[in-house]
Amino acid sequence: MICSADAFADILQQSSLVIGMTGTAVEQAVGLGKPVNSVPGNGPGFTYRFAEAQNRLLGDSVQVIGTQPANSHIIKEAALAGDRTLQDNKYLASCIKNGLERMGRSGGRIKIANYVANYL
């Protein structure tokens, strides 16, 4: 396994499926049209409650796996769900559409920066 601290965007672009345990990374994955299996964690920031709320916000691209913090059973369930997801071409196409509808096209940060610069 190769770990990298500065290649998130490159890895995400090349991914077919994301197993997510953080809010922002899941949002970015959905925006790129990637299906996400969201697995609650132990920490205070990414609980089952948060994952469910994020699922409502981001739509069908996010599948919450398990109601408790990740354990070996939930990780196995996520792997099986991932396998089913990758075989469902109709669902994968709907994730691309959902990403555009929920998060919009790229270029938002430049528009925001220009707006702030012009405002100031």
C-alpha positions in Angstrom: 0.0 0.0 0.0 1.2 3.5 -0.8 0.3 6.4 1.5 0.5 10.0 0.4 -0.2 13.1 2.3 -0.6 15.4 -0.7 -2.3 13.4 -3.4 -6.0 13.5 -2.3 -7.3 15.2 -5.4 -5.4 12.8 -7.7 -6.4 9.7 -5.9 -10.1 10.9 -5.7 -10.1 11.6 -9.5 -9.0 8.0 -10.2 -11.3 6.3 -7.7 -14.4 4.4 -8.7 -15.8 4.2 -5.2 -15.0 6.1 -2.0 -15.3 4.7 1.6 -15.6 7.9 3.6 -15.3 8.7 7.2 -15.0 12.5 7.0 -17.4 15.2 6.0 -15.4 17.3 3.6 -13.9 14.4 1.7 -17.3 12.8 1.2 -18.7 16.1 -0.1 -15.8 16.4 -2.6 -16.3 12.8 -3.8 -20.0 13.4 -4.4 -19.2 16.6 -6.3 -17.0 14.5 -8.6 -19.7 12.0 -9.2 -18.2 9.3 -7.1 -20.4 6.8 -5.1 -19.6 6.9 -1.4 -20.0 4.3 1.3 -20.0 6.4 4.4 -18.9 4.5 7.6 -19.5 6.2 11.0 -16.4 6.5 13.2 -15.6 6.8 16.9 -14.7 10.5 16.9 -17.0 13.3 17.8 -17.1 14.7 14.2 -18.2 11.8 12.1 -20.9 9.9 13.9 -23.8 7.9 12.5 -26.0 11.0 13.2 -23.7 13.2 11.1 -23.4 10.6 8.3 -27.2 10.4 8.1 -27.6 14.2 8.0 -24.9 14.3 5.3 -26.7 11.6 3.3 -29.9 13.7 3.4 -27.9 16.7 2.1 -25.9 14.9 -0.6 -28.5 12.5 -1.8 -28.3 9.0 -3.1 -24.6 9.1 -3.9 -24.0 8.4 -0.2 -24.8 5.1 1.3 -24.4 5.0 5.1 -23.1 1.6 6.2 -23.8 0.7 9.8 -25.3 2.6 12.7 -22.4 2.2 15.1 -18.7 3.1 14.8 -16.8 1.0 12.3 -15.9 -2.5 13.4 -14.9 -5.6 11.4 -18.5 -6.5 10.7 -19.3 -3.0 9.4 -16.1 -2.9 7.3 -17.1 -6.2 5.7 -20.6 -4.9 5.0 -19.0 -1.8 3.4 -16.9 -4.0 1.2 -19.9 -6.1 0.1 -21.9 -2.9 -0.6 -19.0 -1.5 -2.6 -18.8 -4.6 -4.7 -22.6 -4.3 -5.5 -22.2 -0.6 -6.2 -19.5 -1.1 -8.7 -21.6 -3.6 -10.6 -24.6 -1.2 -10.9 -24.0 0.9 -13.9 -27.4 2.7 -13.6 -26.5 3.7 -10.1 -23.0 4.9 -11.0 -24.5 7.1 -13.8 -27.0 8.5 -11.3 -24.1 9.5 -9.0 -22.6 11.6 -11.7 -25.8 13.4 -12.2 -26.4 13.8 -8.5 -23.0 15.3 -8.0 -23.6 18.0 -10.5 -27.1 18.7 -9.0 -25.9 18.8 -5.4 -22.5 20.4 -5.7 -22.5 22.2 -9.1 -19.8 22.4 -11.7 -16.1 23.2 -10.9 -14.9 26.8 -10.6 -16.8 27.9 -7.5 -13.8 28.8 -5.5 -12.5 31.2 -8.2 -15.9 32.9 -8.4 -16.1 33.3 -4.7 -12.5 34.7 -4.5 -13.3 37.2 -7.3 -16.5 38.2 -5.6 -14.7 38.8 -2.2 -11.9 40.7 -4.0 -14.3 42.9 -5.8 -16.4 43.5 -2.7 -13.3 44.5 -0.6 
